[in-house]
Amino acid sequence: MFDTLVTQLHAIPDGKERHLAAGTFLFYQGDEVESLFLVLSGEIHLVRHQPDGSSITLQRGRAGGILAEASLYSRCYHCHATAQKAATVQALPRQAVLARLQADCGFAQNWMAYLAQEVQQARFRSELLSLKTVAARLEAWLNWRGGGLPPKGEWKTLAEQLGVSPEALYREIARRS
């Protein structure tokens, strides 16, 4: 279903590819929302800066993902979007996406299913991060994913998802072996 939605989004007229070097901003907090973005390659983070100078990463958009989908319903972006690695995106005009949602029931159904999945993921992540130990977080993650660790080369990314240091995760994995 998600592949179908991405295919439908690619077909929206007037989409434009944008290439970003690492460290380049795609948009800034406060900019007017003009586009929805498909990440074609690379990685882009949505970061909200707090009044105290700290920041929160709201989304890590990778190839095949939709970036800043909630902004489709906002007047302005509520965060910065920065390329963490060189990236290519397809910028889809906001008004064209909204018009397609109005005109195409199948597209709207796929969009709603995608948003529901994103809500489930956000709720899971919130609950996961409320767990106190590395063991509890890893166990919850394994249960959510149906068991099985990712390949060893992806453990650092898993540690990031769990909100723990890579070393703490490696110790927990070693303890289970």
N, C-alpha and C positions, 0 to 999 in steps of 0.2 A: 504494500500500500504506500509506504514512504517513497519507494522508487517511482511509483506512478505520480505522486505529488511533485517530486523534483522534475520529472519529465514535463508535467503540466506547467510548472513554473518556468522552465526553460523556453516553453513555447509562447510565453507572454511577449507581445511585440514591444519593440523599442528597448529591450534589455541591452546594456552595454557592458563589455568587459573592462575591468580596471585592474591594472597591475600595480602592486605595492611592494616596495622594498622593505626589508625588516626595519622596524622602528617607525614606519610611516603611519600617520593617522588616516583612517578611512572616513571618520567623522568625529566631531567633538561634542561633548556634553553641552546641550543647549542649542545645537544646530537644528534647524527645521527638518522634519522627516520628509524626505523626498523619495527614498528608495528602500526596498527590501533587498537583501543580499543573499546570494547563493555563494558559498565558498567553493571554488573550483580546485584550488590547490593552496598549500601553505597552512598557516594558522593565524587566526585573529582573535584577540581577547577583548571582551567588553569589560571596561574597568570604570567603576564609579569612585570618584574622589570624595572623601569625607571632609567636613569643615575642620577637623583636627589635623588634617594632612595625611591621614592614613587612606588606604584604598581597599576596595573589595573587587575581586574578579567575579563578575556575574556570569560570564559564558566564555568558553574556550571553543571557538568555531574552527572546525577542521574540514578538510576536503569532503564534499558531499553534504555538508550541513547548511542549514538556514540560519542566518545571522540576524539578530535583533528583531525577531518576529513580533514581539509584543509592541514594538515601536510603530507597527503598521496602524495601530489605533491611538497613537499619541500625536500631539502637535510637534513636540521636539524630542530629541534623543536625551535620555536621562543618564548617559554615560559616554565615555570615549571608546572608540574602536581603534585598536592599534595592531598592526601586523607584527607578530612575534617572530615570524619567519617570512621570507619573501612569499607573497600570496597573490592569487588572482581571484577576483570575485566577479559575479555577474550582478550588476545593479539593475533591479527591476523597478520601473516607476510605480510608486505607491498607488497612484490613482488607477493605473492599469490592473494592479493586483486586486484592489477593492472592487473594480468594475467586474472582473472575472468572478469574484466571489458572489456578486449579486446575480450574475447571468448564468452561472454554471453550477447546478446543484451537486453534480458529482465532484467537481473541484472543491466546492464548499465542504462537502462531507469528508473528503480527504484532508482538507485543511483542519477541520475540527478534530479529526482523529489524531492528527499530528500534534495539535496543541494539547489534547488530552494526554498523550504519551509524555509530552514535555512536563506537564503538571505532575504526573506520576513520578517522573525522574527527579524533579525538584523536591517533591515530598520525601522521596527515599533518601536523597542526599541530605536533607535537613535532619531526618531521623538518624541517619548513619553518623553524622557529625556530632550528634548528641550523646552517642555511646562513649563511655569513658576509657576503654582500653583498646589497644591495638588488636588484641585477640577478638574482642567483640565486634569491632569494625570490620575486620577481615572476614569473620564468620558471617556477618550480615551481608557483606558484599558477595561472598561465595554463594550464599543461599539465593540472593536476588538474581544472580547470573546463572544459576543452575549448577553450581559447583565447578571446580577446576580453575587453576591459576592461569593467567595469561603467560605467554612465553617470557623467559627470564629477561630478555631485552626490554620488556614493557613494565617491569616491576617498579621502576622509578615513577612512571605515569600512574600506576596503581597507588603508590604511596601518596602521590599528590591528590588523587581522588578520595583517598581515605583520610586525608588531612593529618598525616603522620610523616615523620622523617623516613627517608629510604632505609636508613640503618635500623630503625625500629621495626620496619616491615620485614627486612631481611632476617632479623633475629627471630621474629614470630614465625616466619616460614621455616627457618632452620629448626625451631622448637617442634614444629609439627611433623618434620621428616623423620 
